[in-house]
């Protein structure tokens, strides 16, 4: 990029040097264009030289700005980060004839042909429970398809969700050896497994592609569809992590039929979050079919009157609404997020009582309290409050916990304020399926909400 002319600056009378620099500064911006493997700067507004063959030219979205002052030159780089990833529903993922697990992450058909011309390698990280249930099917899948593979079975729980576990995975990746662009690491398990593998992949060679295969309802509708990954640190939930989405997520609801009923309820907590925040129809689905979904473990059942395919409809709406909120804000540049509902107090509560509460249960206790805050603030009616709490009960979710004390709530809100740029950024329902972000919460409102919440919900959780 041309450095630009040298200028002689005449100071402005009574101005500081910084003010003079600012007034006398000159600015340029150029776009970046690649010609025969070399990147060049072309000043914005300037035409591309006709001597360049258009077929060999690549135009980047990145730009370089240059500001020249008496003090020198400064450069500003604008480089948008681009990610493309898939979230794919499939059936019988571990059937050797289903090529989704091997090639579903590939976008172009010609790329698949390139993949198929060489022996594939896959490092597969699974939870211990997944190994017991599906280990033989996973092995048969890769052996039938002539894939060189290694299965790494680990205990992935909130208690083991740490950098030590990440390093264990990375050591195995290094020993196994993979093509860091064409041989994605595969994670098969619940949310903790997906989070830990995602962090490991984001660190190995600075970014190695990975694939998520959720096996619990919670991970199916929540952890698997976004860009976040992480581990617990200093007794704080997900304190270390990165924003690197998977190459793809493969959704097969048949995995969910092997998890205990409590895990189904746990996942319903995150689905209810999306319903309360932005989809009244989803809320009504949970009201009407919640027990049926628990009883059938989200498996589609043909010929059942009055229910239709409630499982398919519920999961699709939950994922669609979640992606709507995540896609424009994958890196959380914007801190006012509806998906944070239920995640203001719950991290503090969950870590305090670990392992007594599962993630979705802690989230629901948070949401139950905030339902009372919303009611006491005049945002929802008494009938909407009643229906919300009743729906939670139908989904067999806890609505109160003895360790969710007023001091804990105040501490969590204080942390929220401190780490959110001096704003509370509190998502609260303003109806069934509608919500807004609020930045103030009066002490007396919170105290009244806590007292009424405890009085009305304590008995329901015994």
Secondary structure, 3 states (H helix, E strand, C coil): CCCCCCCCCCCCCCCCHHHHHHHHCEEEEEEEEEECCEEEEEECCCCCCCCCCHHHEEEEEEEEEEEEECCEEEEEEECCCCCCCEEEECCCCCCCCCCHHHHCCCCCHHHHHHHHCCCCEEEEEEEHHHHHHHHHHHHHHHHHCCCEEEEEEECCCCCCCCHHHHHHHHHHHHHHCCCCCCCCEEEEECHHHHHHHHHHHHHHHHCCCEEEEECCHHHHHHHCCCCEEEEEECCEEEEEEEECCCCEEEECHHHHHHCCHHHHHHHHHHHHHHHHHHCHHHHHHHHHHHHHHHHHCCCCCCCCCCCCCHHHHHHHHHHHHHHHHHHCCCCCCCCCCHHHCCCCCHHHHHHHHCCCCCHHHHHHHHHHHHHHHHHHCCCCCHHHHHHHHHHHHHCCCCCCCCCCCHHHHHHHHHHHHHHCCCCCCEEEEEECCEEEEECCCCHHHHHHHHHHHHHHHCHHHC
